[in-house]
Amino acid sequence: MRFFNVPTAVLQLFVLLILASPTTACTKQEKCNLLRFLAGLSRDGGLATSWHDSSTDCCEWEGITCNGDGAVTEVSLASRGLEGRISPSLADLTSLLHVNLSYNSFSGGLPPELMSSRSIIVLDVSFCQLNGPLPELPSLVTHWPLQVLNISSNQFSSEFPSATWKMMKNLITLNASNNSFTGQIPSSLCLGSPSLSLFDLCYNQLSGDIPTTLGDCSKLKVLKVGHNNLSGTLPVEIFCATSLEYLSFPNNALQGELDGAHIVKLGNLLTLDLGGNSFSGNIPESIDQLWRLEELHLGSNKMSGELPSTLSNCTHLKTIDLKINNFSGDLGNINFSSLQSLKYLDLIRNNLSGIVPESIYSCSNLTALRLSDNHFHGEISLRIGNLKHLSFLSLSQNSFTNIKKALHAIKSCRNISTLLIGRNFMNEAMPQDETIDGFQNLQCLAMEWCSLTGRIPIWLSKLRNLKILVLLSNRLTGPMPRWINSLNHLFRLDISNNSLTGKIPMTLMEMPMLKSDKPAIYLDPSLLDLPIYVDSANGKLQYRMGSAWPKVLNLGNNKFTGVIPQEISHLKALLYLNLSFNNFYGEIPQSIGSLTILQRLDLSNNHLTGEIPATLEILHFLSEFNISNNNLEGPIPTTGQLSTFQASSFNGNPKLCGPMLINHCDSVEAPPISIISVKECSTKVIFAIAFGLFFGVGVLYDQLVLFRYFG
């Protein structure tokens, strides 16, 4: 027999591995407890395949880990598609330390036995659709071993427990966010759990004041209670929790001023998020003593005054969010060149004035810059081209001038994907310069409400990645360019409220993204580094994700003429079609009925004739419909979607009849059917236009569109 010469070290390692391996299979009782858990499931995600094999050691079952004595120490079954109830039998596993059942679809509540287990130290049931109240634990035991409890993103309701935490002496992490808990933040939390390091109750329905006892959490690093109904002030005692690195109370009803004398105690703070409240007063000059600060969120409050120059000393800042406040003064007192880590600067809707300081263009890592809705003036510096990482730029609603220079400067920002510059450059000429050839990555371009003159420029045809183009409320003239269908990714086009002329080009009926009604992610997630605020007929809307944008074609309030082409039916992906306030004539195409997902249709204030096509009745998703002020005739359909709209959708058509109009069809003699040639119709249109011009009739159309301006 031949023997291999095995090194001694390898033999020793082999022996150690054997000794370290479990020598004892799990007990019958351990296996029974696991099978009881399995029996409580209505869907087991395939666990029964391995777990029901009685000949197999349960320590070898999927998701089960044992110690050397064969006792179960871990149950890890995250994202397994499990359904049913969580059996309390897991708590009978006396050596169980870690339980992870997250991202499943359980029903019912959380068994109190799991929280009060004598062994479990980590319990994660997040994203499990659990409901009901969170159980209060009995006070017979002085403390439980639980260290980490994650019950976030479930459907728990009722009051958030208060007495339970008095027995959780070892608790380090408590995440109960994204539920429906009511009541107040427990005042005894830190007294009962002195080791608490992370506490997250955001996205619930908590109310009342912030308890002053949170300042007793000497080891607390993360405190997140945003998106609740908290009121009152930020107690000064909270600044005694000097280990805090993340302090977050956004979107509550808090008020008061930031106490500069106390805030400096939080020298370890990395993130301060108090946005979406009613805080007032100034940003304290002592803000620079938070020398580690990386994120400052004070947006959507009632703060005012000038921005402190000491902000320049917070050299680790990556995010400055001061949007929607009343800050005023010149931005030049901040030396942005010292903020080399800055990525996001959001100052929308304040009262800042002056010129944009040159030092901003030294922030070489800047990704998103929003200065819109302030009082800045002057020209855009050529130095903006230094911002090589800039992808989101919003300068709208200021008083900037020289749009040609601005576009030539901004095109050097090769990564720019969102450019919002509307409500500036008033009464200037739309640049026709074909050397505007940058913007390779531009996906969203808004130049609205500028009163720009000239034609739609051909350089737009080079923006091959463009997905949103908004040119509404300018003074553009000439025809719709035939190259429009070369923008293969364009799915939102708004050129309303201009003076464009001619017929709708057939190439517009060949827009690839408007023809496809298949679901698609319209914008890359990286596009919207900041949310876009849009004024709409229903108030202000906020868009962050690309897939939220509806597909829109808005040609309203121009001087287009001709008939509405039957080929409009190709644009099956449209959710909103507006052809109102133009000079279209002829009949409403029957083919519009093919736009089966259409939600808003406006054909009002044209010269359309004939009857309402019966095919429009099958547009079941229509929520807005307007064909008023045309020359339509005949009965309004009374059985489909059109019968749900008010008279205002049909007014101004004297020959229409229907139950919602003064003219009821049973009291009006049906007009004789006549066929009008396109030539005869054109003659009538020309006469109608001349007649209108003679009397100087002008219409100021407050259009029913999403876009009034971008921010």
N, C-alpha and C positions, 0 to 999 in steps of 0.2 A: 504494500500500500504506500502511496506517495503522499507526503505531508507538505503542505505549503508553509513557507517560512513567514508567519504572521508577526509583525512587530508587536512588542509588548504593550506599547501605548495604545494601539488599536484594540487589543484584547481588553485592556483596562476600561477603555471607553465603552466597549460592548457590554461589559459586566455592569457598568454604571447605568447604562440605558435600561438593562433588564431590571435592575433594582428599582429604578425610578418609575417603571411602568406599573400600572395598577395590577396588583396581584389578586384583588378581590373584586368579583363582579358585584353589580348593584344588588341590593337586597330585594326580596319579593315585595316588601312594603314600598320601597322607592319606585319600583316598576308599576305597582298598583296605582300610586298617586299620579304618575305620569299618564297612565291609561285613563284615569278618571278625568284628567284635563282634556285628553283627546276626545273622550266620549261627550264632552260638553260642546264640541264644535259641530256646526252644521256643514261646514266645509273645512277640510283639513289640509288642503294644499299638497296632498300626496304624502303626508306624514304617516298615514296608516300603513303604507307599503313597508316601511322599515320598523315602525313601532309595534305592529301587531305580530311580528315574528317572535314568538315566545322563546325560541331557542337562542335568540341574540341577547347579549349583555346590553342592558339599556344604556350603559356608558358609551356604547358604540352607535346609539341612535342619533339621527340627524338633529343638530341643534343642542345636543346634550353634552356637557362636560362634567367629568367626575374627578375627585381627588384620588390619592393613592389608596385610600381605604374603600374605594368603590362608591362613595357617597356623591350624589349629584350636587355640584356647586354652581352650575350655570345652565340656564335655559335661554337660548338665543334663537328666536324665531321671527326676526324682523322681516317684513316684506314677503311673507309667505302666502298671502291670499287667504288667511284664516278668517272664518266667520263663526258666529255663535257667541256663547257666553264664556267668560274667563272663569274657570273653576277655582274655588278657593283651595282645592287639593294641593296646588303648588306650594302653599304655605306649610304643608305637612312635610315637605322635604327639609329636614332639620339642619342640613349643612348648606342649603342653597344661599348663595351670596349675590349672584347677579341674575336679573330677569330683564330680558329685552323682547317685548312683544310689539314694538312700534310698527307703524305703517301696515296695519291689518284692519279688518272691518268687523270688530266685535259689536255686540249689542248689550244693552243693560249697563250696569255700573261697574265700578272697580270694587272687587271684594275687599272689605276692610281687613281681612286676614293677611293680605299681602302687605299692607302698610304697617300692620302691627306684628309682622313676623319677627321672631327672635333671632333670625340669622340674616335676612336679606339686607344688604347695604346699598344696592343699586337697583332701582325699579324704574323702567322706562316703558310707558304705555302711550307714548305720544302718537298722534295721527291714527287713532284707533276707533273713532266714532263712539266712544263711551259717553254715556249720558247720566242724567240724574245728579243728585248732590254728591259731593265728596264726603265720605264718612268721617264723622268725628270719632277719634279714638278714645277708648276708656282711660280714665285717669288712675287706674289701679296700679299701673306700672310706672315707675318714675322716669324711665327713658327707654326709647327704642333704638336699635342699632342703625336705622336707615340714615344713609349719608347723601344719596342722590335720588331725588324724586322728580321725574319728568312726566307730567300729565298734560303737556301742551297740545293744542290743536285737537281738542275733542269737543264734546257738546255738554260738558258739565254746567250745571246751573245752580240756583239757590245761593245762599250766602256762603262766602268763602269762610272756611272754618277758622276759628280763633284759638280754641283751647288745645287743639291737636298739637300745635307747634311748641307748647310748653313742655311736652314730653320728648321732643325731638332734639335732644342735647347734642347729637352727633351730626345733625343736618348741615351739609356744606352747600348743596345746590338744590334750589326749589324753582322749577319752571312750570307755571300754571297758565301760561299765556294762551291767547286765542281760544277762549272758552266763553261762557256767559255768566260768570260769577258776579254776584251782586254783593252789597254790603260795603264794609270798609276794610282798609288795610289793617291787619291785626296789629294792635299796639304792643303786644307782648312778644312779637316775633323774635326780636334780637335777644330778649331776656331768656327766652326758652331755648333758642338755638344760637348760642354765642359764637359758634364756628361758621356761621352762614357767610358764604363768599359770593354766591350768585342768587339773586332774587328777581324773578321775571313774572309780572302779572299784567303785561300789556295786552291790549285787545280783549278787554272784558267790560263789565258794566259797573265797576266799582265807583263809589261816590264818597262824599265827605272830605275831611281835611287829611293832609299828610301827617301821620303821627310823628310827634317830636322824638319818640323813642327810637326811630330809625338811626338817630345819631349815636346810639349805643352799639351799633353793629361795627365793632372795631376791626373786624376782618372782612367786611363787605367790600367787594371790588366792583361788582356789576349790579346796578339797581335800575330796573326797567319797569315802569308802570305807565307807559304811554297809552293813548287811545282808550281812555276811560272817561269817567264823569267827575273827576276829582275837582275840588274847589278850594278856595282859600289861598294862602300864600305858601311860598317855599320856606319852611321854618328854618331859622338860623341854626337850630340844633343839628340839622342834617349835615352841616359842614364840619361837625365833629367826627364824622365817619371818614377819617383822613386817609384810609386805604382805598377809597373810591377811585376807580379808573374809568368807570362808565356810569354817568348820571343822566337818566333819560326819563322825562315826563311829558313828551309831546302830545298834542291834541287832547287836552283836558280843558278845564275852565279856571286855571290858576291865574293869579294876578299879583300885583305888587311890583317892586323893583329889585334888581339884582344888588345884593349887599356887597359892595366892593371890599369892605373890611373883613368879611367872613369868607368870601369865596376864595381868598388866597390860601386858606387852610388846606384846600384840596390840591396840594402840590403834585399829586400823582395822577391827576385827571388827564385822560386821553380824549374822552368824548363828553361834551356837554350839549344835551339836546333838550331844549325847552320850547321848541317851535309849536305853533298852533295853539297858543294860549292867549292871555290878555295881559302879559307883562308890559310894563310901561317904563319910562325913564331911559337913562343912557346906558350904554355899555361902560362899565367902570374902567377907569384908567388902569386899575390894578390888574386888568386881564392878563398883562404880560407876565405876571408872577405864576400863572399856570403854564410854566415853561415847557411842559411835555405835551401840551394840548395839540391834538391832531384834527379834531372835528369840532366845529362850532356851529350849532344849529339854533338860531334865534328867530327864524322866519315866521311870518304870519302872527305877529304880536302887535302891540301898540307902542313900540319903543320909538324913541326920537333922539334928536341931537346929532352932533357930528360924530363920525366914527373916530375913536381914539387913535392917535398916532402910535400909541404903545402896542397896537395890534401887530405892528411891524416886527416886534421882538418875539412874537410867538412863531419862531422859525421852523417848527415842526408841523405847522398847519397844512393839512391836505384839503380840507373843505371849509369854506366860509359861506354859510347860508344865512343871509339877513333879509331875505325877500319879504315883500308885503309888510313894510313898517312905515315909519315916518322919518327915517334918517334923512338928514339934510347936509348941506355944505359941500365943500370941494373934496373930491376923492384924493387930491394930490397930497394931502397931509400924511398919507400912508405910503411908506417906502416899500412897494411890492417887490423890489429887487432882492430883499432879504428873505422873501418867502419862496424859496426855490423848490419846496416840496408841494406847493399849492397845485391842486388838480381841478378843483371846482370852486368857482366864485359866482354866487348868485345874489344879485342886488335888485331884482325886478321889483317894480312898483314901490319906489321910495321917492324922495324929493331931492335927490342928489343932483348937483349941477356942475357947470364948468366943462372943461375938456377932459377926455380920458387921459389919465397920467401915463407918460411914456414908460414909467417903471413897471407897469403891468406887462409890457412886452418882454420883460426880462424873466418872467415866470415860465421858464422853458418847458416845464412839465404840465402846463395848463391844458386840460382836456375839454372843459366846458366853461364858457364865459357868458353870463347873461347880465346885461346892463339895461334891458328894455324898460320902458315906461318910467323914465326919469326926465331930467332936464339937461342932458348932455348936449353939447353943440360942437361945431367945428368939423374938420375932416378926419377921416380914418387914417391913422398914420401908416406909412409903408412898413414900419417896424412890426406890424402885426404878423407879417410873414415869418418872423422869428419863432412863432408859436407852432412848431412843427408837429406837435401832438394834438393840436386843437381839432376837435371833431364837432363840437356844438357851439354855435355863436348866435346870440340873439341880441340885436341892437335896436329892435323896433320901438316905435313911439318915443322918439327923442327929436332932436333938431339937427341931425347930421346933414351935411351937404356934400356935393360932388360925388354922385353915385358912380361915375365912371372911374374915378380914382379909387373909390372904395372897392369896387369889384376887382380892379387890377391888383390892389394890395392883398385882398383876401384870397385871391386865387393861388397865392404862394403858400397858403396853409393847405398842403396837399392832402391832409387827412380829414378835411372838413366834410361832414356828411349832412349836417343840418345848418341852414343859413336863413335866419329870420331878420329881415331888415326893413319891414314895412313901416309906414307912417313916418318916413324921413324923406329927404331929397325932394321936397315938395315942388311940383311944377317943373321939374327938370326933364330933360329928354331921356328916353330909354336908350342906353348905349347900344349902338348897332355895330360896335367895333368887333370884328371877327377874331381879333387877337386875344379876346377873353377866352382862352383855351385851356384853362386849368380845370379845377373842380372835377377831377376824375372820379372821386368818391362821393360826390354830392348826391344825396337821396331826397332831401326836402328843401325846397326853395320857396320862400314867401316874400314877395315884394308888393304888398297890398296897400291901398289907401295912400298912395304917394302922388296921385294926379300926374303920373308920368305920361309924356306924349310920345308919339311915334308908333312904330309897328312892333309886333312880337318879333324879337330879334332872332336871327338865324343861329347865333352862337348857342342858343338854348338847345339846338338839335345835337350839339356835341356832348350833352350831359347824358351819356348812355346809361347811367345808373339811377337817373332821376325817377322817383316814385310819386312825389307830391309836388305839384306846381300850382302856386296861388298868385294870381296877378289881378285879383278883383279890385274894383274901385280905383282905376286909373283913367287915363284918357287915351287909351290905345285905339288906333284906327287900322283900317285895312282888313284883309281877309284872314280867316283862320289858315295858318300855313299847312300845306299839304304834307310836309315832312313829319307831322305830329305822330304818325304811327311808327316812326323810327325810334321813338322812345319806348323801347320794348317793355320796360318795367313800370311805366307810368300807370297808376290806378286812381289817382285823385287829381282832377283838373278843374280849377275854378278860375274862369276868366270873365266872370260876371261884372256888370256895372262898368262897361267900357263903351266904346263906339265902334266896335268891330262890325264889318259889313260882309256882304256876299252870302253865298249859300254854304250850307254845311258840307265840307269836303268829304267825299266818300272814304278817304283814308282814315277819317275819324271813326268810321264804323269798323275799322280793322285794328283797333288798339288791342294788343295781345292780352294785357292784364284785365281789360274790361270785357273781353270775350270769354275768358275762362271763369266758370263759376265753381271751380274746384277749390277747396280750402287751401290756403297758402299763408305762409308767414311773410307779410308784405314788407316788413322792415327788419333789418338785422337788429338783434337785441342791443348791439353797441351803439345804435343810432341815437337813441334818446338818453343821453347822459343826464339830462334834466327833464322833468315833465314839461309838456307844452300846454299852456293855458289858452283856451279858445273861447271867445264870446259866441254864444248861440242864442237862438230865440227862446230857449228854455233856461238861460243863465249861463254861468261859466262852466266849461267842461275842462277836464284835465286828462291828457293822454300821456302814457308812459311807454306802453308796449305797442309795437308796430301792428300786431294783429288786431288791435282795437279800432284802427282807422277803417271806416266804411269806404267802399268804392263809389266815387262821385264824379258826375259830369255836370258842370254848372256853366251854362252859356247864357244865363238870364240877363235881362236888361242891357241888350246890345241892339244892333240894327241888322241882325241877320234876316235873310229873306228866303223865299223859296218854300218848297214843301218839306215836311218832315219825312225823310227817306224811310221806305219800308225796311231798309237794312239796319235800322236802329235795333231791330230784334237780335242782331248779332251780339249786342253788348249784354249778354245774359248775366254778367256778374254785378251789374249796377244795383246799388241800393238807393241811390238818389239821382234823379234826372230832373234838371231845371232848364226849361227852354222859354220861360216866361218873359214878357215885356220885350218882344221882338216883332218882326213883321212876317212871321210864318203864315202861310195860307194853305188852302186845301183841307182835306179831311185828316182826322187823327188816324194814323195807320193802325189797321187791325193788328199788325205784328207786334205792337207794344205789349199785347197780352202775353207774348212769349217771355217777357222779362219777369219771370215768376217770383223772384225774390225781392222785387222792388218794394221799398218802404215809403218813399216820398216821390211824388210826381207832380210837377207844376208846369202846366201849359197855358197859364192864364195870360191875358192881355196880349193876344195875337189876333189874327184874322181867320181863325179856323172855322170851317163850315161842315155841314153834314151832321149826321147823328153820332152819338157817343157809341163807339164800337162795343158790341156785346162782350168781346174778349176781355175787356177791362174788368169784368165782374170776377174773373178768376185770379186777380191779383190780391190774394188773401192776406198778404203781409202789409198792405198799404195802411199807413197810419196818418199820412198827410196827402191830400189830393186837392188840386185846384185847377179848374178849367174856366174860371170866371172871365167875363169881358172878352168873349169871342162872338161868333155868329152861328153857334151851334143850334140845332133844332131837334124836335122829337122828344120822346119820353126818356126820363132818367131810369135806368134799370132799378128795379125794386127788390130783387131777390139776392143780389150778390153784395160784394164789399162796398160798392158805390152807394148803396142805400143807407150806409151808416154815417155818411158825412152830412154836415149842416148845409143850409142854403147858401152860405157864403162861398162854398166851393163851386157853386153853379151860377151865381148871380151875374147879371150883365149879358145874358143870352136870352133875349126876349122870346124866342121861339122854343125854348126848352120848357118842358112841363114835368111835374112830379109832385109827390105828396109834401115835399119839404119846401116847395116854391108856392108863390101866389097863384101861378098858372097850374091848375090841376088838369091832368090829361083828359079827364072825362068832360071838361068844360071848354076845351080848346079843339077847334077843328084841325085835324092833321093837315099840314101844308102839303101841297102837291110835290111829288118827287121830281126833281130836275137834275140833270147832269150838266155840270159846269166845266167847261174845258179849262185847262191850265192857263191858256192865253186870256180867256175872259176873266178868270180869277185874278190874273196879274193886273189887268186893266182896273179892276175894282180896287185892288190894293194900292195902286199908284194914286187913284183918285182919293182914297181914304187918307193916305199919307199927306197929299197936298191939302186936303181939307183940314187935317189936324194942324199942319204947319201954319195955315192961314189964321187960325184962331190962337196960335201960340200955346197949344196945350203941351205942358211938360209934366212928366210923372217922376216924382222922387220915390223910388221903390226901396222901402226898408225890407230887404229880401229875407226870405225864410231859408237861410243857409247857415251852416255851422260857422263858416269863417267870416268874422268881421275884422279881426286882426289876430295875429299870432304873437305870443309872448315867450 
